[in-house]
């Protein structure tokens, strides 16, 4: 029996703007995924711990604070240290193109900027999962 793709959506840091994260969470749920939303003001440690506890296939991080060059590498490091392998780390927010290139080279998946289509985001997660036979 196929299981649903499990995605953790997280807001890291002091950024209190969560409308985008909630829109993405709803869109992924509407696309047939099981979504766990962490709520506001989480640390990278809290996100990785929640990913472990919830046995997720993907972690989506929403960042508008400008801390993306700190947060994403920290989450990747914690994922390695805690043995979280085979889990997609993707995200979105206000991230300059050159930083997107750098983060992707570190192992972060797709990074979506404002105006990205929720259909495209759901399709990306589904495509990633299908390529790994997750669901």
N, C-alpha and C positions, 0 to 999 in steps of 0.2 A: 504494500500500500504506500502510495506517495505521501510524504509529509510536507507540510507547509514550510516555506523558507522562513527562518526566524531572523528578524532584524532588530537590533538595538539602536534606537535613535537617541542621541545624547547632546546636551548643551553643556559645554565645558567652560569653566571660568566664571567671571562676574557678569558676562553679557546676559542681560535680562530680556532680550528680544527673542521670544520663542514662537512667534507666529509661523515662520518658515518651517521650523522643525515639526510643528503640529500639522502643517499642510502636507509635508512629506510623509509623516507617519500615517496620516489618513489616506493618502494616495497609495502608499505601499499596502496598507490594509485592504483598500478597495481593489488592488491588483491581486489579492489572494494570499498575501503574506501575513505571517503572525508578527506583530510589531510590539516591542516593549519600549516605552518612552520613559527615560530616566527623570525627566523634569529638569529644572534649572539648577545652575551653579554646581555642577559636578566636577570633581577632579579627574585627571586621567586615571588615577588609581581606582576611583569609584567606578569609572566606565569599564575598565578591564575586569574588575571583580564582578560587576553585573553581567558582563559578557560570559564569564566563566560560569556563574551561577545559573544563567538562563540558557546556556548551551546554544548560543546563537551562531548563525552562519555568516552574518555580516554586522558590522558596526558602522553606523552613519553618524558623523559628527557635524553639527551646525555651528559655525563660528562667524561672528560679525565683529569681534573685538580686536582683530589684527594680531592675535596670538597664535596664528596657524603654524608658524615656523617653530614654535615651542611645543604646542599641544600635540600635533600629529607625530613628530619624532618621539615624544615622550610616550605616547600610546603605543607606537610601534615597539619601542624598547621594552615596555612593560609586557606587551603581548609575547615577545621573545622570552623574557625572564620567567613568565608564568606558564610557558608552554602552550600558548594560544596559537595554534597553527591551523592553516587552512581556513582562516576567517578573513573575509574581505573587510578592509578599512577604507571607507570612502567618506566623502563629505561635501560640504558646500558652504558658501558664504562669500564675503567680499575678499577675494584672494587674487592678487596680481598674477598675470600669466607666467612671469618668470618664476614665481614661487610655486605655482602649480607644477611646472616642469621639474623643479627641484624635488618637491614632495613626491611626485610620481616616481622619480628615479630612486627614492629611498624605499619605495614599496607601497605607497599609498595608492589606492585605486583612483577611480575617476573623481574629480572635484568639480562640482557644479556651481556656477556663479548666478547671481540674481537674474531672473527671467528664464532660467532653465525650465524645460517642460517636465511636469511631474510624470507624464507618460514615458518620456525618455529616461528618467531616473528609474522608474519601475522596470522598464525594459532592460536597462543596464544591469540591475541586480538580478533579474531573472536569467539574463544571458550568462552572467558570471556563474550563477548557481548551476545552470544547465551544463556549462562547460566542465564543471566539477562533479556533476551528477549528485548535487546536494538534495534536490527535491525530486 
